[in-house]
């Protein structure tokens, strides 16, 4: 089965244990200039205050959401039914579905009393060393210096042909097979949305360390750990109303959340969380 099938199956099991909150609303960032990082994510809020994030800059997703949001009839909708949209191949139903699924994950964490510790390391505890062959899926421009300054050799896999070539301290290619030579790999959480997850993870089978990072990576990690991911790093929202207000106005949201990192050692597992539901 695909990751989406496994993930949604877990949420369906969660729904058999207790009633799930319905959707309160979907909150969108403002229409900003192309490339503006303040407009990268939307937030789906449940009636209990749980919030799930997802990336909205794939193709014209954000513009379609702004145009169609009133027609989606999300306020009051069944959250699990909307989450099933994540299983679709493309479109805003997939984006909104993933946000709903991530909001239900947060709901499960809160009901089970699970709160991950903050992680201040921007590269997810990679600890790059001189001479290591490190791969990066997606162009994490703010993180490049942390890797290249260590003396590691960095290869970035991109989908944008205009970025291909040799750069100062790293190389960009479209060829995912080059990840097979990497011992450590860092990936954007957008991999969970663009239908490349299973293919790219196949190229990562020789990696000893594989992290998915970013606000989009707010999902249950069990099915990812089973596929070889060793760390999932997302954003834990600490003040929902303030976070939403900042997101909707295009202001920084970092004061209202913190970064966390889950791995098989510090994550109790889905079954254990179910047993703790209050």
N, C-alpha and C positions, 0 to 999 in steps of 0.2 A: 504494500500500500504506500501511497505518497505521504509526505509529512503532513499535508493538510488533512488527509483522511485520519491519520493517527491523532492529530491535535484535536480535531472536531469530535472524534470518538471519546476522548477524555472528557471534553466539556459536556457531552451527552451523558456520560456517567455521573458527572458532577450534578447535573440536573435531576438525576434520579434520587439524589441524597437530600435535596432541599429545594424549595422554590427559588428560582433565579430572578433577580431584579429586572424590570423592563428598562427600555432605553429612555433616558431623559432628553438627550439631544446630541447632535453632532456639531462640534465647534470647529470652524475653519479659520485658518490664518487669512489675513487680507491679501488681496491681489497686489503683489509687489513686482518689482522689476525682475527679469530673468536672472537666475543665479543668486538671488537674495536668500541667504540661509535662514532668515526669519520666517520664511513661508514654506518650510520643508515638510511640516507634520500637521496632521489634524488630530483632534481628541474626541473620542466617543465617550460620553458620560452616561452611566447607568443611574437609576433612581436611588440607589444606595450611596452614590458618590464615587463609585469605582470608575476609573478612567483608563482607557486603552488608547495608545498612540499608534500611528502608522504614517508612512511616508506618502506624500501626495504629488511628487514632482516627476512621476513616470509619465512621459507623454503629456497629454492634455488633461490629466486626472484632476488637478486642482480647478481648472476652468470649468470642467464638467460638473464637479461637485458644487461650485458656486451657482452654476446655472440650474442644476436639477435638485438642489437640496430640499426645496419645498415639495417636490413631487415624490421624494423618497418616503415621506410619511413616517419618519423615524420616531418622533416623540410618542411614547407609549407602546412602541412595537416590541414584540417578543425578541429578547436579545439573542437567544440561541438560534432562532430562525434566521435572523439577520447574519449571525456568525457563519451559518452554512454557506453564505455567499462567497466565503473565502475559497471554497472548493472550485469555483469557476475559474476558467483559464485567464480571462482578462476583464477589464472594465471596472467601473466604480463599485459594482457589487462586490468584487473581490477585495478592493481597498477598504470599503466600509465593513465588510465581513471580518476582515483581519483585525480592524480596530475593535469591533465588538468582541471577537474572540479574546483579544488581549485585555479588554475590560473585564471579561469573565474570569480570566486568569488572576487579575488583581483581586477580584471579588473572592475567589477561592483562597488566595494567600491571606487576605484579611480575615476571612471567616475561620481559617485554620490557625490564626495567630502567628503566621510566618512573616517575618520582616528581614530581608537580607541586609547585611552590614554595608556601609558605604565603601566604595573602592575609589581611591583618589588617582589610581594609575590610568592615564588616558589611553594607553595601549594594552589594557587588559592583562597586566602582569606578564607580558611576553618576555621581558628581560633579554633583549637581543644581545648577542655576543659577536665580537669580531670574527669574521670568517664564516659565520652561519649564512645559509641560503634561506632567505625569508621571502614569503609570498604575501601579496596583498590583493584582495579581490575588491576592486573599486578604488578610486583615487582619493585616499584620505589625506588631503593636502596638509591639514594642521598637524598630522602625526608623522609626516615624512622625516622631519629632522630627528625625532627620537630614535628612529631606526637607523638612518644613514650615519648619524654621528657615532654610533656604536662600532662602526667598522663592518657591519653585516652587509651582505650583498642582497639588494632588494629588487624583486621583480613584481611589477604591478600588472594585473590582468584587468583590462578595460573593455568596454563595448564601444567606446568612442574612438573611431579610427584617427581622428585629428590629434589625439594625445600620444599615439604610438611613436616610439623612438628612444634614443639614449638621452638621459637628462643628468643633471648634476647629482651623482650618487645613486641613481636608480635607473631602471629601464622599464618601459611600458610596452606591452604586447597584447594582441588579441587572442593569442594561443593559450587556452586554458591548460593544455597538457604540460606546460612548463612548471605548473604547480607540483608535478610529480617529483621534482628534484628538491622541493622545499621541505625543511624540517619543522618550520613554524609558519603558520598562515593566519593572517588577520583578514576578516571579511566584513564588509558592511552588512547590516541587518536587512538591507533592501533585497538581498538574495532571497529572502522569504516571500517576496512579492512579485519578482519578475520571471518566475517560472524557470529559473536556472539552477535551483537549489540542488536537486539530485544529481544533475550532470556535473556541477562544479565540485560537489563533495566527492564524487568519484575520482576526480583529479587529485584530491587531497588525501588519498588513502595511505600515503607514506609519511604524512606529517605526524609528529609526536605531540604537537600542540596546535589546536585549531580553535580560533575564537570568532564568534559573531558578535558584533558590537553596534550600538546605536539605539536611539529611542524606539525604533521599530521592533527591536528584539525584546519585547515585553511579554513573550509567550511562555507557556509551560515548556521547560527544556527537555523533558524526558525523551521525546522522540528524536531530538537533535543529538543528545548524548548517545543514543542508540545508533546513530549514523556517523559517529566519530567526532562530533564536536566536543571539545574539552572545556570550553568556557562560553557562557552566554552573558553579555554585558548590556544592561539596559538602563532606563531611568526610572527611579522610584519617586513618584509624586508625593510630596509632603503636605501641600496646601492646594487642594483641588480648585477652589474658586479663584484663588490668586493666579494659579497656573493658567487656567482657562482665560481669565481676563487678559493676561500678558500675551498669550497665544493669539487671541482674537484681535489684539491691537498691534501685533507685530513687534512687541517688546521682548526682551530676553526673558526666558523662563527659568534660568538656572537657579535663581534664588528660591524657587518653589519646588525643587526636586534635587535628588542626588543620584550619582552613578553607582550601580551595584554590579557585582560579578558573581554569577552562579557557576559552580562546577560540581562534579559528582560527589566531592567530599563534603561540601557545605550545603548541598540541597537535599532535603529529606526524601524526596520522591513523591510522585502523585498519590500512590496508595497510602502513604503515611499521612499526607495532608488531608485526605478524605477522612481518615480516622480521627482527625483533630477538629473537624468542623463543629463550630458552636451554633 
